[in-house]
Amino acid sequence: MKHYLSIKDIDSLPEWVDEAISLKKNPYQFQDLGKQKTICLLFFNNSLRTRLSTQKAAMQLGMEVMVMNFGSEGWTLEYGNGTVMDQGTSEHIKEAAQVVSQYCDIVAIRAFAKLQDRAKDEAEEVLNGFSQHASIPVVNMESSTAHPLQALADAITIKEFGKTKKPKVVLSWAPHPKALPHAVANSFVEMMRLQDAEFVITHPKGYELNSDITQGCTIEYDQDKALENADFVYVKNWSSYSEYGKILHQDCNWMLTKAKLGYAKFMHCLPVRRNVIVEDAVLDSDQSLVVEQANNRTYAAQVVLKKILEAH
Ligand code: CP
């Protein structure tokens, strides 16, 4: 495997999930694989889970880890071809990516959508700039349109807590005071398409995700109906895709309550706004899997790094 940029880089989801669960049982079984190898984690945006779990995964494989908050500490990068760089940008991605490639063996990037220009976000200039110009493998730690490490951790969690061969999994939109990107929801949908599950997406009209991603999925605008007999309820906010980056409304009736959850397990990628996205009674109950999901971020990252190290 050259890069891990999206769910499409997973050749067999069931095998990767089983491998992650095996790594979780014995995290140091491949501690020599990454010996004398270095991973560099470049953050253009904030993080808690991604930063620490990816670092832990790399360390359990014996790797050295370098972390840089590129967004606040690096030079402002230019991505255009032939640009006369007499304005705000100081360094071109062509040099930056090649230079980073001299210092490490794998580079992992976090660069969120700016939600101002859909075409620009979908061009993924940071992630694609690095994958195009770096000479080393690139890992997506959440880009404008995808969060494949999170979705892999979610698949591991569903496997661990699923009680039936074909669980009902619901992805539900919830209100949020700030406009949020589509990356988590996109990758969750892409991952669920690889699962043997009854999968339903529910959101208010106007919050349809990119139809290229949801093509063929069941979309139910009535949240109560969607949640009937669910085994897993994954709650997430995203801004409008059609009116790109806009908050159309914040209907608080879409917040997930204990009554709506029924007997299902609750999932969220975190961080989560309590009593906006989901009420305390859900998060504080034993039906919440959010901490288990966060724990599985380590083994999702570890299986990805292991596969990259084995291929090089
Ligand atoms: N879920 C997730 O990616 O968490 P962080 O933003 O804290 O890394």
Residues whose N, C-alpha, C, O or C-beta is under 5 A from the ligand:
A	BS01	CP	N46 S47 L48 R49 T50 R51 C269 L270 P271
